[in-house]
């Protein structure tokens, strides 16, 4: 060993950020993800049985994916090797797999191969992993912030167990902050720090479940303050936190999850939740045209005739956003979202067209009744087209009692909400008149 090894190790440690130095050294120190790592849970059982083969860790940054991979190597006594899919190619991958195979044959030691951002590997690179995963040459642990069921080859997903990492809760973040302040070896224990409760709450809440962000802000606040002891106040916490980056990928899970939350909040008549999800999407740089298209669809799909004005407002919002643009068009979007959320809801028209189209696809085709067919072309009368047709405007109530379909069907069933409640009463009277005519004709 080099005479300077100890000094080099200490210099390396000093250069590491707090979040890196405070990485847990055992599963007992690991915080969060108890839904699959707690006692009796699947991953814990796999570790105890030493039956790890291929794992895909999926979740937001700072939730412990890389850290847990290191711990798994320690727990299963595997060599730890790491690749980054962004900077590594097939050549790097094959060289590492060949080495893992040689070590297994010569020494009986398995290799845990951790691939960060595994979704960045192309199909051929992912396929190159399959033989060694199937033969057990390596324990594969792939980490990704994208949903693997969309971003990773189905062949690799089918051979892996997928574990979704959740953001670390505020209680656990606070415990990590306190641990870092007390640890003299790896943390900030050599500094006299009094962390105010409101400051700890602020750091734990603004990091969005990302332990790295919280620990980095704590370290910045401590190391940038000269007074001793350090009063880590709410003001200091706010100064130590940069404007947080919104975890939002316009082509990934965040895009689909956020629009799903927005639509479901409006459908559920919660304007406050709707405004929040709208704000998150706008802050994340979402395409305004995409938002307005979805609002136009929702106005018909979920509000419908319970409030016919909803569609007009959604279409007007789409036109206004096209004309005005950001940032001002956020006002039009906010108006539309709150109006649609508060509007009475009906999906009766949506259900009606769905049932009718299913009948057209799957049932017997209904011919157009002779009296409803086009009678304007030469020869139409000879075929009997239009014969017996009653002009609706000649009826006193504007409803001509005749058969318009040829079979008994009832697709549109108005709900008893908003304007559609009035439509329901009117429609019932209309249907009574039509049913009577159908009975007379039969």
N, C-alpha and C positions, 0 to 999 in steps of 0.2 A: 504494500500500500504506500502511496506517495506520502512524504513527510508533510505535505501541505493539504492532505485529503480533508482533515478536520476543518481547516480554515476555508477550504473551497466549499465544503458542505454548508458551513455557516453562512458564507457569502451568498450561496445559492438560496438558502432559506430566507435570508434577509431581503433578497430581491423579489421573493414571491409575495403576491398580494395576500391580504388576510384570509380571503375566502379559500385560497389554495392551501395556506398553512393550516387552516382549521378543518380540513377534510377529515371526516371520521376515520379512525384506524380499525374499527370493528363494526360489526352489524349492530351491536348494542348502542354505539354512538350515533348510528344513522338515524336521521329524523325524517318522518313522513312516510308516505306510501304504505301505510299499514294495511290497506285493503288487499294487498297481495304479499306483503312481507311480514305481517304480524304472525304471531304464533298460530300454527295450524293452517295458515294460508298457503296457497299453491307454491309460490316461489320458495318460501321457507321449507316446505316439505321436499321440494326438489333439491335444495341445498343439503338438507340432512341425509337424503338418500344418495347424494352425489350422482344425480341423473340429469345433469345439465347437458343439453345438446346445442340447441339454437334458440336464442332469445332475441326479441325485438323490443327495445325500449322506446316508447313513443310518448312525447309530452313536451311542454314548454321548456325554455332554457332555465337553468338554475334550480332544477328540481331533483338533481342527484343522479342522473343517468350515468355519467362518467364515473362518479364516485362509487356507485354501486357495482359497476363493472370491475373496478379495482378490488373491491371487497370480495366479490365472488371468486376472483382469482386466488385471493388469500385463503378464503374458506375452503376451496376445493383443491388447494395446493397445485394450481396450474401456473405455468409461466404466463406472464401478461405481455401481450404484444398489441400495439395500437396502430391503426391506419386512419387517415382522414380521406374520405372519399373525394373530397374536392381536389386534393393535391396528389393523390396516388393513382397509378394506372394499373393495367392488367399485369404488367411486368413486375411491379412491386408486390402485387397480390400473390402472383404465382411463386415468387421467390420466398415469400413468407410462408406460404403453404408447404412448399418443398422442405423448408427448414423444419417446420412443425412435424412433418411426416418423418424426417430423419431422426429428430430428437425422440419422437414416440417409439420408433423401432430400436434405437440405440439405448435409450435410458428409461423408457416406459413412462416418460413425463408428457402430460398433455399440455396443450397451449390454449389459453383463452385469447381469442382474437377479437379485439374491440374495434369496430369500424364506426367512426363518428360520421354523421350525415350520410348514412348508408343509402338513402334514396337518391343521392347524387351519382352513385354508380350506374352505368348504363346496363342494358340487359345482358350483354356478353360478360361484363364484370360480375354481375350478380350470379349468372349461370355458372361461372368458374368456381364459385363457392360450393355448389351443390354436392359434388362427389365427396369432398372432404367433410362436409357437414353430415352427410348420410353415413359415412364410414366411421365417424367419431374421431377423425384426426384432430379436429379443433373443436373447442367450444366457442361457437359464434355468438357474439353479443353485438347487435347492431343498434345504433341510436339514431333517432330521427325526430324532428319536430313536425313532420308531415304524417298524415294518417297512412300507415303502411299498407292498408287494404287498397289504397289508391296509388301510392307512390312506390311500392316495392313489388317486384315480380310475384305473381301468384304462386309460382313454383316454390319460391323461397319462403313466402308467408305460410304456405301449407306445411312446411317442414319446421316451422318455428312456433314458439309460444309468444304471444303478443301481450305485453304488460303496459298499460297506460298510466303514465305518471301524472298525478294531480298537482296543482300549485300547492306549495307548503302553506299550511294555515298560519294565521297570525300568532297563535299561541306558541307554535313550534319555532317560528322566526324569532320571537322574543327570547325564547330559551337559548337559541343559538347566539344571540347578541350577548346575553349574560354570560354564557360559557366563554365567549371570546374575551370578555372583559376580565374574567377571573383567571384565565390560562396564562401563566407567566412564560411557559416554554414556547408555545406557538402563537398565542394571542396577544392581547394588549394588557396583560396583568401587571406589567412593570409600570404602567401609567396609572396615576390616581384619577379615576373617572367616576363621576356620579351621574348615571344615566337617568334623567328625569322620566317619569312614567309616561307623560304625554309625548315625549320625544321618542321613546321606545315604540309607543303605539303608532306614531307617525311613520317611523321607519318600517315597521312591520306591515302597515297597510298600503303604503305607496309603492312597495317593491313588487306587488302583484304576485306574491308567492315565490319570488325569485330570491333565494337565500344569498346568492352572489351580490345582488344589488344592495341588499340590506347591510351585509358585512362590509362592502366597499364604502358605503356612505358612512358607516361607523368609523372605519379606519381613516377616512379623509377628515372627518370632524375631529378625531383625537390628534392626529399627527399635525394638523394645521393650527392647533391651539397651543399657545405658549404658557398660559396660566396653569398653575398647579395648586390645588387639585382642579381638574377640568370639570366644569359644570356643563354637562351635555344637555343643553336646553332644547326646547322645541324650535327656537329660532336657529340654533346651530344645526339641528337636524335638517331643517328646510334648506339652509345654505349648502349643506353637504350633499344634497340630492339633486342631480341634474334633472332637467325635464325628461320624464321617462319616455322611452321609446314604446310606442304602441305595438304590441305583438299582433300584427295583422298582415296576412299575406293575401293579396287580392286574388290569387290563383289557388289558394290552399284551403285548409280546414277552417281557418278563422273567417274567411269569406262566407262559406256555406253555413257555418254555425251562427254567425251574426245575423245573416239575412233570415235564417230560420227563426231565431229569437225575435227579430223585429216583426215578422209576419205573425207569429204566434201571440206576441204581446198585443198587437193591434186586434187580432181576431178575438183575443180574450178581454178586450175592452179596457186595457191598462195603458193610458196615455203616457204615464210617467216612465214605465218600462220601455215603451215604444220610442220615446224621446232619447232615452239613454242609449239604446242600441243604434239609433240613427246617429247620435253623436259619436259613438265609437267607430262606426263605419266611415263617417266623414273625416274623423281624425286619422284614420288609417289610410285615407286616400282612395276610398271606394269611388267607382265610376258613378257619377250622378245619373247618367242615362239608365244604368242598371237599376238604380233605386226607383226611379220614376216608373220604369216599366213594371216593376213588381207591385208598386202601389196601384197602378191602373188595373192590373190583374186582380189584386185583392179587392178593389172597389166592386168588381162584378162578382168575384168568387165568394166573398165572405159578407158583403153588405147587401149587394143586389138590390131588389125592389123594396127592401125595408127602408131604404133611403136612396132613391134614384139620383139625388143630387151628389152623392158620393163619387160616382163615376165622372160627373162633370168637374168636380174639384180635382180629382186625380189627373184627368186629362189636362185641365188648366195648369196644374202644377208642372206637368211634363213640359208644356209649352213655355211656361214662365222660366223654368230652369234652363231650357235651351236658349232662351232669349237673354236672360240675365247672367247666368253663370255664377260660379263661386267667387267670393264667399257669400254674396247677397242671397243667392237662391236657397241657402240653408233656411231662410225665413219661410219661403214657400213650402219647403219640405216639412218643416216643423208644423206649419198650419195644416198640411194634408195629413200628417201622421196623427196629430191630436184629433182632427175632425173624424177621421176614419175609425180611430180607437173608440171615440165616444158615440159613434153612430149606432143605431140598432142594427143587429146582424141577422142575415138570412143567407143560407146557401141553397135555397129552394130551386133557383134557376140553375145552379151548378149541378145539383142532383138530377134535375129534369133532363138536361142535355146529356148527362152521362148515361141515364137509363135509356133514353131514346136512341142514342148511338149504339148502345149494346144490343138493343132490339134489332136495329138495322143490320148490325154485323152478324148476329147469331140467330135471329128469328127469320120467319118467312117474310119475304118482301111484300109489303102492302101496296097494291096497285092504286094509282090515283083514281078516286071515284069519278065516274063518267061526267057528272054534272060540274066537277071542278076542273076538268081538263080545258086546255086552250081551245077556244072556238073561233079564233080570228083568222085562221088561214083557210084558203079555198079547200073545200071538201070536208072541213071539220063537222059541219052540220050533218053531212051525209053519214058520218061515223057516229053521230049522236052526241058529240062533245058539247058540253055546256047545257044540254037539255035538262030543264028542271032547276037550274041554278037560281037562287034567290038573292037579289041584291040587298046587302045588309042595311044600307041607308034608307031603304024603303020601309023597313020595320019601324014601328013607333019608338021602340027602345034601342034601335040600332043593332039589334041582334036577330039575325035570320035563323029560324029554327030549322036547321038542316044538318046532315051528316058531313063532317069535314075530314074524316079519316077513313071510314069504312070498317073499322074495328074499334072495340071499346078499349081505350087506354087512358090512363090518368097519370101524367108525368109531373105536372106542375102542382105542387102542394104548398101554397103560401103559408108562412108562419104567422103567428099572432103577435107580430112586433112591428112597430113603426108603420110606415105607409102600407106595408104588405098586409097588415091586418085589415085595412080598408079594401084592398084588392081581394082578400079572401072572402069577405062578405059579398062583394060584387060577383066574384067568380062562382060562388055557390048558386046564386040566382041564375046566372048564365047556364051553368051545367044542368040545373033542373029543367030549364026550357029545352036544352039540346037533348037531354035524355028522354023527355016526353015525345019529342019529334021522332027520335030513333025508335021508340016503342010503337008509335003510330005507323011508321014506315015498315016495320017488321010484321 
